Amino acid sequence: MKLGKRLQQIAALADESYTHIWDCCCDHGYLGQALLHQLHQPQIHFVDIVPELINSLELHLQQKAPLSGWHTACMDTGELPLDQMPGKHLVIIAGVGGDLIQELVTRLHQQRPDADVDYLLCPVYHQYAVRQQLIALGFRLKQEVLVKDKRHFYEILKVCPGLPQNRHLPAVSPTGQRIWKADTEMQTRIAREYLSRTLAHYRRTSRGNHKPVEHIIAAYADVRIETAEG
């Protein structure tokens, strides 16, 4: 099973340090299945609210996956039982809109603000709003990556609550920081194209009957792409 660039990059940001990894809104479970083969220590939890998807996935896993190390759950991601399972958690929410990601992360954080949990997020849109919500929650940034996959651009954010042990980490930026640092010519082209598209999107939005977005346009207009050549 070959993953696309987006899922490959998300999988690369998971590691053996976690006791539990939650592949939320998992759909057909491609990401979680890749993690089952990539990692050996964490328990992989496949979570989706659609019963038909989870039932089909469980049958597939029973036939193709290792006998242990995985679980399925048909449930609301906002109600993950993080407090019932000791250890460090990684909650992955990808392939859904930014509005839903904001809601789910806020609910989980409010239930257990002191939980030992990292979040790996990849909204398909409303990236700026997701970042604003993470800032409001006081989250800290562990990693962020910009990926182009089949003509679509994705921001991938690995974040954690602003607990005392995490306060040495940088705050989440409204528009991103590391995603604008390019080490290769390809990364430079991707960053420039993404910035251009993002500005064009918000400028079109500003001409319609929508919420004011001038402050967002100004924020992205201030972005400077750093290249290896300087």
C-alpha positions in Angstrom: 0.0 0.0 0.0 1.7 3.2 -1.2 0.8 6.4 0.6 0.6 9.8 -1.0 3.1 12.5 -0.1 0.7 14.0 2.5 0.2 10.7 4.4 3.9 9.8 4.1 4.8 13.1 5.8 2.3 12.6 8.5 3.5 9.1 9.2 7.1 10.4 9.3 6.2 12.7 12.2 5.0 9.7 14.4 7.6 7.7 16.3 8.1 5.0 19.0 7.9 7.5 21.9 4.1 7.1 22.1 2.1 4.5 24.0 -1.1 5.2 22.0 -1.5 6.7 18.5 -5.0 7.6 17.5 -5.8 7.7 13.7 -8.9 9.8 13.9 -11.5 10.3 11.1 -9.5 7.4 9.7 -11.7 6.7 6.7 -10.2 3.5 5.2 -7.3 3.5 7.7 -4.4 3.8 5.3 -2.4 5.9 7.6 -2.9 3.7 10.7 -2.1 0.6 8.7 1.2 2.2 7.6 2.0 3.0 11.2 1.3 -0.6 12.2 4.1 -1.7 9.9 6.4 1.3 10.7 6.2 1.3 14.5 6.3 -1.5 17.0 5.8 0.0 20.4 2.6 2.1 20.2 -0.9 0.8 20.2 -2.7 2.1 17.0 -6.3 3.1 17.4 -8.5 3.5 14.3 -11.3 5.9 15.0 -14.2 7.0 12.9 -17.8 8.0 13.6 -19.2 6.1 10.6 -20.1 2.5 11.6 -19.9 1.1 8.1 -16.3 2.3 7.7 -15.2 1.0 11.0 -16.9 -2.4 10.5 -15.3 -2.8 7.0 -11.9 -1.7 8.3 -12.0 -4.1 11.2 -12.7 -7.0 8.9 -9.8 -6.0 6.7 -7.5 -5.6 9.7 -8.4 -9.1 11.0 -7.3 -10.5 7.7 -4.3 -8.4 6.9 -2.9 -6.8 10.0 -0.8 -8.2 12.9 -2.8 -10.1 15.5 -2.2 -7.4 18.1 -1.2 -3.8 18.5 -4.4 -2.3 17.0 -7.9 -1.4 18.0 -10.9 0.0 16.2 -13.5 2.4 17.7 -16.7 3.8 16.2 -17.0 7.0 18.2 -16.8 10.8 18.2 -13.1 11.9 18.2 -14.0 14.6 20.7 -14.7 11.9 23.3 -11.5 9.9 23.1 -10.9 8.2 26.4 -7.3 9.6 26.9 -7.6 9.6 30.6 -8.5 5.9 30.7 -5.2 4.8 29.0 -1.9 5.5 30.8 1.0 6.7 28.7 1.8 9.3 26.1 -0.7 9.9 23.3 -0.5 11.1 19.7 -3.8 12.2 18.3 -3.8 12.5 14.5 -6.6 14.4 12.8 -6.2 14.8 9.1 -8.2 14.9 5.9 -11.0 17.0 7.4 -11.8 20.7 7.5 -10.3 23.2 9.8 -13.6 24.0 11.5 -13.9 20.4 12.6 -10.3 20.2 13.7 -10.7 23.3 15.9 -13.8 21.8 17.5 -12.3 18.4 18.2 -9.0 19.7 19.6 -10.7 22.2 21.8 -13.1 19.6 23.2 -10.2 17.1 23.9 -8.0 19.8 25.5 -10.8 21.1 27.7 -11.6 17.6 29.0 -8.0 16.9 29.9 -5.9 20.1 29.8 -3.0 18.4 31.6 -3.0 15.2 29.5 0.4 14.0 28.1 -0.7 14.3 24.5 0.6 15.6 21.2 -1.6 16.5 18.2 -0.7 15.9 14.6 -3.1 18.0 12.5 -3.6 18.4 8.8 -6.6 20.5 7.8 -7.7 20.5 4.2 -8.7 24.2 4.5 -9.1 27.0 7.1 -5.4 26.7 8.1 -5.2 30.2 9.4 -8.3 29.7 11.7 -6.8 26.4 13.0 -3.6 28.3 13.9 -5.6 31.0 15.7 -7.4 28.5 17.8 -4.2 26.7 18.7 -2.7 30.1 19.8 -5.9 30.8 21.8 -5.5 27.5 23.6 -1.8 28.3 24.4 -0.4 25.4 22.4 3.2 25.0 21.5 4.8 24.0 18.2 6.9 20.8 17.8 7.1 20.6 14.0 5.4 22.0 10.9 5.7 21.0 7.3 4.3 22.2 4.0 3.5 19.5 1.5 2.3 19.6 -2.1 0.4 16.4 -3.1 -1.4 16.1 -6.4 -1.6 19.9 -6.9 -3.0 20.4 -3.4 -1.1 22.1 -0.6 -1.2 20.9 3.0 0.1 22.3 6.3 1.0 19.6 8.8 1.3 20.8 12.4 2.6 18.8 15.3 1.6 20.6 18.5 1.2 20.1 22.2 -0.5 21.9 25.1 1.5 24.7 26.8 2.3 22.6 29.9 5.4 23.6 32.0 7.5 20.9 30.4 6.6 22.2 26.9 7.2 25.9 27.4 10.7 25.8 26.0 9.0 25.2 22.6 8.0 28.1 20.3 4.4 29.3 20.2 2.3 28.5 17.2 2.7 31.2 14.5 -0.4 32.7 12.9 0.9 32.1 9.4 3.7 29.6 10.0 7.5 29.9 10.4 9.3 26.7 9.5 7.1 26.1 6.5 8.7 29.2 4.9 12.2 27.9 5.3 13.3 26.1 2.2 16.4 23.9 2.0 16.0 23.0 -1.7 14.9 24.6 -4.9 11.8 22.4 -4.9 10.8 23.5 -1.4 11.3 27.1 -2.5 9.0 26.7 -5.5 6.3 25.0 -3.3 6.5 27.7 -0.6 6.3 30.5 -3.2 3.3 28.9 -5.0 1.5 28.2 -1.7 2.0 31.8 -0.5 0.8 33.2 -3.8 -2.3 31.0 -3.8 -3.1 31.8 -0.2 -2.9 35.5 -0.8 -5.0 35.2 -4.0 -7.6 33.3 -2.1 -8.0 35.9 0.7 -7.9 38.8 -1.8 -10.8 37.2 -3.7 -12.6 36.6 -0.4 -12.2 40.3 0.5 -14.1 41.3 -2.6 -17.2 39.2 -1.6 -19.7 39.5 1.2 -17.6 37.7 3.8 -16.0 38.4 7.1 -13.2 41.0 7.1 -9.9 39.3 6.0 -7.7 42.4 5.6 -5.7 41.4 8.7 -5.1 37.9 7.3 -4.0 39.4 3.9 -1.6 41.7 5.8 -0.2 38.8 7.8 0.6 36.7 4.7 1.9 39.7 2.8 4.6 40.0 5.6 5.8 36.4 5.1 9.3 36.1 3.7 10.5 32.8 2.3 14.0 31.9 3.5 16.1 29.9 1.1 19.4 28.0 1.6 21.0 30.7 -0.6 19.7 33.4 1.7 
